[in-house]
Amino acid sequence: MKLSVVVATLNRMKWIKQCLASIPPSCDGVSYEIIVVDGGSTDGTLEYLRGLPIVLIEQGERLGAVKAFNDGFWAAEGDYVAALNDDCVVVGPTLRLACEYLDEHERCGQVAIPWHDIGDRDIQVQYVTIGRQQVKVAYANFGVTRRWLGDAVGWWGNWYHYSGDCELSFNILMRGYTVDALPGGQIDHFRVQDAIRQICYYNGPFMQKWMTIDVSHLIDHKERKSIEQPVLV
């Protein structure tokens, strides 16, 4: 199997339906499986998901987004693993393009899919600075990762609800692989505001970990990617 698509959800039946509907056409001929991790939904989502040809992991209670995604990642059987929020849709052949890009770029450990919140015009990949050297790097809010590499670095780590996506991208970079923006890819994100979304703008332990390490080996990588990285339009 080429691709495993992991989605975590909790009490968002309206949104998970449209998310899941966008996945098959985006795979566009690529062999895939869909893994949905449910954190104890009580709004009919579980009953709906039980009737679908997917891999369903029922946690039975809310254990946080990081635990939910990690459970899905460890269950994946595809060569590549995609992570999607339940309140997003994949546009066009994005997932097929991600697989093709990874097939063609052996030093790329993860592709970051350009995205935007509905209502925002800019479709982009996000960048942050890490380490004592303050190196600017990309990370995947929505990404497709080589499964063996995700397994090797421990996927999203031990955080609770946020920071897992950054943890994975940074660990991939520390292993000497690249995190590349996916040319031609697009995710539309609805950013549903409900009891599940608890905005966290600052994770102190995460910042302490990643802002104080030596990332000097990424400086040459940064300069090389500024020349090689395709420009998104």
C-alpha positions in Angstrom: 0.0 0.0 0.0 1.3 3.4 -0.9 -0.5 5.8 1.4 -2.2 5.8 4.8 -4.4 8.8 5.6 -4.8 9.5 9.3 -7.6 11.7 10.6 -8.4 12.4 14.3 -11.9 13.4 15.3 -14.3 14.1 18.2 -17.9 15.2 17.8 -17.6 16.7 14.4 -19.8 14.6 12.2 -20.6 17.4 9.7 -16.9 18.1 9.2 -15.5 14.6 9.2 -18.0 13.7 6.4 -16.7 16.3 4.0 -13.1 15.6 5.0 -13.4 11.9 4.3 -15.2 12.6 1.0 -12.3 14.6 -0.3 -9.7 11.9 0.2 -10.4 9.3 -2.5 -10.4 11.7 -5.4 -7.2 13.3 -4.1 -5.4 9.9 -4.1 -6.2 9.7 -7.8 -5.1 6.1 -8.5 -2.7 5.8 -5.5 -3.4 2.7 -3.3 -4.5 4.0 0.1 -6.2 3.3 3.4 -8.1 5.7 5.7 -7.5 5.5 9.4 -9.9 7.5 11.7 -9.2 7.8 15.4 -12.2 8.8 17.4 -11.8 10.3 20.9 -15.2 9.2 22.3 -17.7 11.0 20.1 -21.4 11.2 21.3 -22.9 13.1 18.4 -23.5 10.1 16.0 -20.0 10.3 14.6 -19.0 6.8 15.8 -22.1 5.2 14.4 -21.4 6.9 11.0 -17.8 5.8 11.0 -18.6 2.2 11.9 -20.4 1.9 8.6 -17.5 3.0 6.4 -14.7 0.9 4.8 -12.1 2.5 6.9 -9.8 1.5 9.8 -11.5 2.9 12.9 -9.7 3.3 16.2 -12.1 4.0 19.1 -10.3 5.5 22.0 -13.5 5.8 24.0 -12.4 9.0 25.7 -10.6 12.3 25.0 -6.9 11.7 25.2 -5.7 14.7 23.2 -4.9 15.3 19.6 -1.3 14.1 19.8 -2.2 10.7 21.3 -5.0 10.3 18.7 -2.8 11.0 15.8 0.0 8.8 17.2 -2.4 5.9 17.5 -3.3 6.3 13.9 0.3 6.6 12.7 1.4 3.5 14.5 -1.5 1.6 12.9 -0.6 2.7 9.4 0.6 0.3 6.8 1.3 2.6 3.8 4.8 3.6 2.6 3.7 7.2 3.3 1.4 8.6 6.0 -0.7 11.7 5.7 -2.1 13.7 8.6 -5.4 15.6 8.2 -7.5 17.6 10.6 -11.2 16.6 10.6 -12.2 20.2 9.7 -10.3 20.3 6.4 -10.7 19.1 2.8 -8.0 18.1 0.4 -8.1 20.0 -2.9 -7.5 18.3 -6.3 -4.8 15.5 -6.6 -2.8 16.8 -3.6 -2.3 13.4 -2.1 -1.2 11.8 -5.3 1.2 14.7 -5.9 2.7 14.2 -2.4 3.3 10.5 -3.1 4.9 11.3 -6.4 7.1 14.0 -4.9 8.4 11.6 -2.2 9.0 8.9 -4.8 11.2 11.3 -6.7 13.1 13.0 -3.9 14.8 10.4 -1.7 16.2 12.9 0.8 12.8 14.5 1.4 11.5 13.0 4.6 8.2 14.9 4.6 6.2 17.1 2.3 4.3 20.1 3.9 1.1 20.7 2.1 0.3 24.4 1.5 -3.0 25.4 3.2 -5.1 28.3 4.2 -8.0 29.0 6.5 -11.3 29.5 4.6 -11.6 33.2 4.0 -7.8 33.8 3.8 -6.4 34.2 0.3 -2.8 33.2 1.1 -2.2 29.5 0.6 1.2 28.7 2.2 3.4 26.5 4.3 4.4 27.9 7.7 8.0 28.5 8.8 9.5 29.0 12.2 12.9 29.5 13.7 14.5 26.9 15.9 17.7 26.3 17.9 20.3 28.6 19.3 21.3 29.6 15.8 17.6 30.7 15.0 17.4 28.8 11.7 14.2 29.3 9.7 12.6 26.0 8.8 9.4 24.7 7.3 7.0 22.5 9.3 4.0 20.5 8.2 0.6 21.6 9.7 -0.7 19.1 7.1 2.0 16.7 5.8 2.8 13.4 4.2 5.7 11.5 5.9 7.7 8.5 5.1 6.3 5.9 7.5 9.7 4.3 8.4 11.0 7.7 9.3 8.0 8.7 11.3 8.3 5.4 13.2 12.0 6.1 13.8 11.5 9.5 15.3 8.4 8.6 17.4 5.9 10.6 15.3 4.3 13.4 17.4 6.0 12.7 20.6 4.5 13.0 24.1 2.7 16.4 23.9 -1.0 16.6 24.7 -3.0 18.7 22.2 -0.6 20.9 20.3 3.0 20.9 19.0 3.0 17.4 17.7 3.2 18.5 14.0 6.2 20.7 14.7 7.9 17.9 16.8 7.7 15.5 13.8 9.0 18.0 11.3 11.9 19.2 13.5 12.9 15.6 14.3 12.9 14.8 10.5 15.2 17.7 9.9 17.5 16.6 12.8 17.8 13.2 11.1 19.3 15.0 8.0 16.2 14.8 5.8 14.3 17.7 4.3 10.8 19.0 4.9 9.7 20.4 1.5 6.7 22.5 0.5 4.6 20.5 -1.9 4.3 22.2 -5.3 0.7 22.2 -6.5 -0.8 20.9 -3.2 -3.6 22.6 -1.3 -5.6 22.1 1.9 -8.7 24.1 2.7 -9.1 24.5 6.5 -12.3 25.5 8.1 -10.8 26.1 11.6 -13.9 25.1 13.4 -14.1 26.9 16.7 -15.7 24.7 19.4 -14.9 23.0 22.7 -12.3 20.8 21.0 -10.1 23.7 19.8 -8.2 25.2 22.7 -5.9 27.8 21.2 -2.4 27.5 22.6 0.0 30.1 21.4 2.9 29.2 23.6 4.1 25.8 24.8 6.9 26.5 27.3 8.4 23.1 27.5 8.3 22.7 23.7 10.0 26.0 23.3 12.6 25.2 25.9 13.4 22.0 24.0 13.7 23.3 20.5 15.0 26.8 21.0 18.0 25.8 23.0 19.5 23.0 20.9 22.4 23.2 18.4 21.0 23.3 14.9 24.1 24.5 13.1 24.0 21.6 10.7 20.7 23.0 9.3 22.3 26.3 8.2 23.8 24.8 5.0 20.5 23.0 4.4 18.6 26.4 4.7 20.9 28.1 2.2 20.7 25.1 -0.2 16.8 25.0 -0.1 16.6 28.7 -0.8 18.0 27.9 -4.2 16.4 24.5 -4.9 12.9 24.9 -3.3 10.2 25.4 -6.0 8.3 28.7 -5.7 4.6 28.2 -4.8 2.2 30.2 -6.9 
